[in-house]
Amino acid sequence: MQHERFFPDIMTMALGLTEPWRVMNGGMSASEKNPERMEVHISVDYREGSKFPCPEYGHTCPVYDSKQKVWKHLNFFQYLCKGPAHQVQGAQGTVAGGGAQSEV
């Protein structure tokens, strides 16, 4: 479908993500807990080679490790919104998490 190629850009803007974070893909799917309800699932990632500000000293640090977690965002309209995003580890500790509200 034509709209599927615009979904990542629209969701990146809707979530207020800024460089280097972006929505990679996503869509609607049935809820695992209640298949009669639909959910928005998105995948958030950062651009390879990105640097993030150190939370302690403010200077930029390269990423040396990250782990993917499932985060819950505020609902979009009536739909639950959740998906994987990377929690990034830099030289000085955890430096970014992709803008989600809470870990699921």
C-alpha positions as YAML, in Angstrom:
chain: A
units: angstrom
residues:
- id: 1
  name: MET
  ca: [0.00, 0.00, 0.00]
- id: 2
  name: GLN
  ca: [1.08, 3.54, -0.72]
- id: 3
  name: HIS
  ca: [0.58, 4.84, 2.86]
- id: 4
  name: GLU
  ca: [2.93, 2.22, 4.37]
- id: 5
  name: ARG
  ca: [6.02, 3.98, 3.04]
- id: 6
  name: PHE
  ca: [5.01, 7.20, 4.84]
- id: 7
  name: PHE
  ca: [4.20, 5.53, 8.18]
- id: 8
  name: PRO
  ca: [7.75, 5.77, 9.66]
- id: 9
  name: ASP
  ca: [8.04, 9.48, 8.83]
- id: 10
  name: ILE
  ca: [4.58, 10.30, 10.17]
- id: 11
  name: MET
  ca: [5.16, 8.35, 13.39]
- id: 12
  name: THR
  ca: [8.63, 9.90, 13.88]
- id: 13
  name: MET
  ca: [6.99, 13.35, 13.75]
- id: 14
  name: ALA
  ca: [4.00, 12.30, 15.90]
- id: 15
  name: LEU
  ca: [6.30, 10.93, 18.61]
- id: 16
  name: GLY
  ca: [8.47, 14.06, 18.50]
- id: 17
  name: LEU
  ca: [11.63, 12.05, 17.85]
- id: 18
  name: THR
  ca: [14.70, 13.99, 16.77]
- id: 19
  name: GLU
  ca: [17.94, 12.92, 15.12]
- id: 20
  name: PRO
  ca: [19.41, 10.41, 15.50]
- id: 21
  name: TRP
  ca: [16.19, 8.63, 16.64]
- id: 22
  name: ARG
  ca: [13.63, 7.53, 14.05]
- id: 23
  name: VAL
  ca: [10.76, 5.10, 13.57]
- id: 24
  name: MET
  ca: [12.00, 2.27, 11.36]
- id: 25
  name: ASN
  ca: [8.68, 0.54, 10.70]
- id: 26
  name: GLY
  ca: [5.36, -0.29, 12.27]
- id: 27
  name: GLY
  ca: [1.66, -0.75, 11.80]
- id: 28
  name: MET
  ca: [-1.55, -1.98, 13.36]
- id: 29
  name: SER
  ca: [-1.97, -5.48, 14.76]
- id: 30
  name: ALA
  ca: [-4.34, -7.37, 17.03]
- id: 31
  name: SER
  ca: [-3.62, -7.21, 20.76]
- id: 32
  name: GLU
  ca: [-2.05, -10.35, 22.23]
- id: 33
  name: LYS
  ca: [-4.17, -10.01, 25.39]
- id: 34
  name: ASN
  ca: [-7.41, -9.14, 23.60]
- id: 35
  name: PRO
  ca: [-7.39, -10.08, 19.87]
- id: 36
  name: GLU
  ca: [-10.56, -8.06, 19.29]
- id: 37
  name: ARG
  ca: [-8.63, -4.83, 20.01]
- id: 38
  name: MET
  ca: [-6.05, -3.30, 17.69]
- id: 39
  name: GLU
  ca: [-2.66, -1.86, 18.78]
- id: 40
  name: VAL
  ca: [-0.06, 0.34, 17.11]
- id: 41
  name: HIS
  ca: [3.35, -1.39, 17.04]
- id: 42
  name: ILE
  ca: [6.44, 0.58, 16.04]
- id: 43
  name: SER
  ca: [10.17, -0.05, 15.92]
- id: 44
  name: VAL
  ca: [12.43, 2.85, 17.00]
- id: 45
  name: ASP
  ca: [16.17, 2.92, 16.33]
- id: 46
  name: TYR
  ca: [19.04, 5.39, 16.00]
- id: 47
  name: ARG
  ca: [21.25, 6.01, 13.00]
- id: 48
  name: GLU
  ca: [24.43, 3.92, 12.94]
- id: 49
  name: GLY
  ca: [27.47, 5.92, 14.04]
- id: 50
  name: SER
  ca: [25.40, 8.30, 16.18]
- id: 51
  name: LYS
  ca: [26.82, 9.98, 19.25]
- id: 52
  name: PHE
  ca: [24.79, 10.92, 22.32]
- id: 53
  name: PRO
  ca: [25.35, 13.53, 25.05]
- id: 54
  name: CYS
  ca: [26.88, 12.20, 28.24]
- id: 55
  name: PRO
  ca: [24.29, 12.58, 31.04]
- id: 56
  name: GLU
  ca: [27.03, 13.51, 33.51]
- id: 57
  name: TYR
  ca: [29.40, 15.75, 31.55]
- id: 58
  name: GLY
  ca: [27.41, 16.82, 28.46]
- id: 59
  name: HIS
  ca: [30.02, 15.98, 25.82]
- id: 60
  name: THR
  ca: [29.08, 13.57, 23.02]
- id: 61
  name: CYS
  ca: [29.97, 9.90, 23.35]
- id: 62
  name: PRO
  ca: [29.95, 7.11, 20.78]
- id: 63
  name: VAL
  ca: [27.67, 4.13, 21.41]
- id: 64
  name: TYR
  ca: [29.48, 1.02, 22.54]
- id: 65
  name: ASP
  ca: [26.47, -1.10, 23.48]
- id: 66
  name: SER
  ca: [22.70, -1.11, 23.27]
- id: 67
  name: LYS
  ca: [19.90, -3.45, 24.18]
- id: 68
  name: GLN
  ca: [16.45, -3.66, 22.71]
- id: 69
  name: LYS
  ca: [13.52, -3.29, 25.08]
- id: 70
  name: VAL
  ca: [9.77, -3.04, 24.56]
- id: 71
  name: TRP
  ca: [8.42, 0.36, 25.58]
- id: 72
  name: LYS
  ca: [4.87, 1.64, 25.95]
- id: 73
  name: HIS
  ca: [4.06, 5.08, 24.63]
- id: 74
  name: LEU
  ca: [0.94, 7.08, 25.32]
- id: 75
  name: ASN
  ca: [-2.02, 5.75, 23.33]
- id: 76
  name: PHE
  ca: [-2.63, 7.06, 19.82]
- id: 77
  name: PHE
  ca: [-6.32, 7.89, 19.70]
- id: 78
  name: GLN
  ca: [-7.87, 4.80, 21.34]
- id: 79
  name: TYR
  ca: [-5.01, 2.47, 20.35]
- id: 80
  name: LEU
  ca: [-2.32, 1.16, 22.68]
- id: 81
  name: CYS
  ca: [1.09, 2.09, 21.24]
- id: 82
  name: LYS
  ca: [4.18, 0.02, 22.00]
- id: 83
  name: GLY
  ca: [7.26, -1.32, 20.35]
- id: 84
  name: PRO
  ca: [10.96, -2.05, 20.56]
- id: 85
  name: ALA
  ca: [13.51, 0.74, 20.99]
- id: 86
  name: HIS
  ca: [17.18, 0.63, 21.92]
- id: 87
  name: GLN
  ca: [18.52, 1.72, 25.29]
- id: 88
  name: VAL
  ca: [21.98, 3.04, 24.46]
- id: 89
  name: GLN
  ca: [25.12, 2.65, 26.54]
- id: 90
  name: GLY
  ca: [27.90, 5.18, 26.01]
- id: 91
  name: ALA
  ca: [31.25, 5.67, 27.68]
- id: 92
  name: GLN
  ca: [29.61, 7.32, 30.72]
- id: 93
  name: GLY
  ca: [26.55, 5.05, 31.18]
- id: 94
  name: THR
  ca: [23.01, 5.01, 29.80]
- id: 95
  name: VAL
  ca: [22.63, 8.06, 27.61]
- id: 96
  name: ALA
  ca: [19.34, 7.72, 25.69]
- id: 97
  name: GLY
  ca: [16.24, 5.61, 25.29]
- id: 98
  name: GLY
  ca: [14.34, 6.71, 22.18]
- id: 99
  name: GLY
  ca: [11.57, 8.82, 23.71]
- id: 100
  name: ALA
  ca: [9.17, 6.17, 25.04]
- id: 101
  name: GLN
  ca: [7.13, 6.64, 28.19]
- id: 102
  name: SER
  ca: [7.70, 3.45, 30.14]
- id: 103
  name: GLU
  ca: [9.16, 0.00, 29.80]
- id: 104
  name: VAL
  ca: [6.69, -2.87, 29.33]
...
